[in-house]
Amino acid sequence: MDQATHNRIVSFIWGIADDVLRDLFRRAKYPDVILPMCVIHRLDAVLEPTKATAELKDGDVTTLLAFQGAELVGFAQVQLKAAPSCVTSERPIELHRFYFLKSAQGQGLAAPLMHSALEAARELGGLCIWLGVWERNPRAIAFYLKSGFVKTGSHAFIVGGDRQTDFVFVCLLGTEVARAASEEVPSK
């Protein structure tokens, strides 16, 4: 990947953080719990250029991009990673990231990207795909349920010293549940 493409993707990810995450935390009164700078600091650590480059080159991480016309509006990442204990299926693959700009949400773009993520998980040898989603993100939770995921548990994570909860969702690959998510993909 050339430097210009890398910079474009990293810039887009920062745009997602600015466009989606800050507003999500604001709606949930998150500033009353923790300074938004803790979130920005965490994103800064995740998006360190060497880490982002390593993720994009890692054969165990698949990065998928979503476009609306020529504009990059969303992305997803699936990766081989140890799953929490509430994921009991064999050969789990993590849906590590799944984000869209607010302006692209509700435009029918998420289902095709989810279909691609399910396919990428299969290509990585997975029999199921799992994800963690913040318990106070009802829009994302509704989308994952609609896409065939089921809640299997939860796990805690720390943001700047504040304990938060992610719900853990799983979708079995190669089942009717997984196929139902891909049926929503509009034909080209």
C-alpha positions in Angstrom: 0.0 0.0 0.0 1.4 3.4 -0.9 1.7 6.2 1.6 -1.1 8.3 0.0 -3.6 5.4 0.3 -2.4 4.8 3.9 -2.8 8.5 4.8 -6.3 8.5 3.2 -7.5 5.5 5.3 -6.0 6.9 8.5 -7.6 10.3 7.8 -10.9 8.6 7.2 -10.7 6.6 10.5 -10.1 9.9 12.3 -13.1 11.3 10.5 -15.2 8.4 11.8 -14.0 9.1 15.3 -14.9 12.8 15.0 -18.2 12.1 13.2 -19.6 9.1 15.1 -17.9 8.4 18.4 -17.9 11.8 19.9 -21.6 12.2 19.2 -22.4 8.8 20.5 -20.7 9.5 23.8 -22.3 12.9 24.0 -25.8 11.4 23.6 -25.1 9.0 26.4 -24.0 11.8 28.7 -20.5 10.3 28.6 -18.7 13.6 29.3 -20.3 13.4 32.8 -18.3 10.2 33.3 -15.0 10.9 31.6 -13.2 13.6 29.6 -13.6 13.2 25.9 -9.8 13.6 25.6 -9.5 10.0 27.1 -11.4 8.7 24.0 -9.2 10.8 21.7 -6.1 9.5 23.5 -7.2 5.9 23.0 -7.9 6.5 19.3 -4.5 8.1 18.9 -2.8 5.0 20.3 -4.9 2.7 18.1 -4.2 4.9 15.0 -0.4 5.2 15.5 0.9 5.1 11.9 3.1 2.0 12.5 0.1 0.1 14.1 -2.3 1.1 11.3 0.3 0.1 8.7 0.9 -3.2 10.5 -2.9 -3.9 10.6 -3.3 -3.2 7.0 -0.4 -5.5 6.1 -1.3 -8.3 8.6 -2.6 -11.5 6.9 -4.7 -12.2 9.9 -6.5 -8.9 9.6 -8.8 -8.1 6.7 -9.8 -4.4 6.1 -12.9 -3.7 4.0 -13.9 -0.3 2.7 -17.3 1.0 1.8 -17.8 3.7 -0.8 -20.8 5.8 -1.7 -19.9 6.7 -5.3 -16.2 7.7 -5.1 -16.4 8.8 -1.4 -15.1 6.5 1.3 -17.9 6.3 3.9 -17.3 3.2 6.0 -14.9 0.4 6.9 -14.8 -2.9 8.7 -12.0 -5.1 10.0 -12.1 -8.8 10.7 -9.3 -10.5 12.5 -8.1 -13.7 14.0 -8.1 -13.1 17.7 -8.8 -15.0 20.9 -12.5 -14.8 21.7 -14.0 -14.2 25.1 -15.2 -17.2 27.0 -18.8 -16.6 26.1 -18.0 -17.4 22.5 -18.1 -21.2 22.5 -18.1 -21.9 18.7 -15.0 -23.3 17.1 -12.7 -21.2 15.0 -14.1 -17.7 15.9 -13.1 -14.6 13.9 -13.6 -11.2 15.4 -15.5 -8.4 13.7 -13.0 -5.9 15.2 -14.3 -2.7 13.6 -17.5 -1.7 11.7 -18.1 2.0 11.3 -19.8 4.4 8.9 -20.0 8.2 8.8 -23.3 9.5 10.1 -24.1 10.9 6.7 -23.9 7.4 5.2 -26.0 5.6 7.9 -29.4 4.6 6.9 -28.5 4.5 3.2 -28.4 0.7 2.8 -24.6 0.5 2.7 -24.1 -1.4 6.0 -25.7 -4.7 4.8 -23.3 -5.2 1.8 -20.3 -4.4 4.0 -21.6 -6.9 6.6 -21.9 -9.5 3.9 -18.3 -8.8 2.9 -17.2 -9.1 6.5 -19.0 -12.5 6.8 -17.2 -13.7 3.6 -13.8 -12.4 4.9 -14.4 -14.3 8.2 -15.0 -17.5 6.2 -11.9 -16.9 4.1 -9.9 -16.6 7.3 -11.2 -20.1 8.2 -13.8 -19.0 10.7 -16.9 -21.0 11.6 -18.4 -18.0 13.5 -17.8 -14.3 13.7 -18.1 -12.4 17.0 -18.0 -8.8 18.1 -18.1 -6.5 21.1 -20.5 -3.5 21.0 -20.9 -0.9 23.7 -24.0 -1.5 25.7 -25.1 2.1 25.2 -25.1 1.9 21.4 -28.7 0.8 20.6 -28.4 1.6 16.8 -25.4 -0.7 16.4 -27.0 -3.4 18.5 -30.2 -3.3 16.4 -28.2 -3.6 13.2 -26.2 -6.6 14.5 -29.4 -8.3 15.6 -31.0 -7.7 12.2 -27.8 -9.1 10.6 -28.2 -12.4 12.3 -26.0 -12.0 15.4 -27.2 -13.2 18.8 -26.0 -11.9 22.2 -23.9 -14.4 24.0 -22.5 -12.5 26.9 -20.6 -9.4 27.9 -17.1 -8.3 28.8 -15.7 -5.2 30.5 -13.2 -2.7 29.1 -11.6 0.3 30.7 -11.6 3.7 29.0 -9.5 6.2 31.0 -10.2 4.5 34.3 -13.9 4.2 33.7 -15.3 0.6 33.5 -17.6 0.1 30.5 -19.4 -3.0 29.2 -19.5 -4.4 25.7 -22.1 -6.9 24.8 -20.7 -9.8 22.9 -22.6 -11.0 19.8 -21.9 -14.1 17.7 -23.1 -15.1 14.2 -22.5 -18.7 13.0 -21.1 -18.8 9.5 -22.7 -21.1 7.0 -26.0 -21.2 8.8 -29.4 -19.8 7.9 -28.7 -17.0 10.3 -25.6 -15.9 8.4 -27.4 -16.3 5.0 -30.2 -14.1 6.2 -27.8 -11.2 6.6 -26.4 -11.7 3.1 -29.9 -11.8 1.6 -30.3 -8.2 2.4 -27.5 -7.3 0.0 -29.1 -5.4 -2.9 -28.2 -6.7 -6.4 -25.9 -4.5 -8.5 
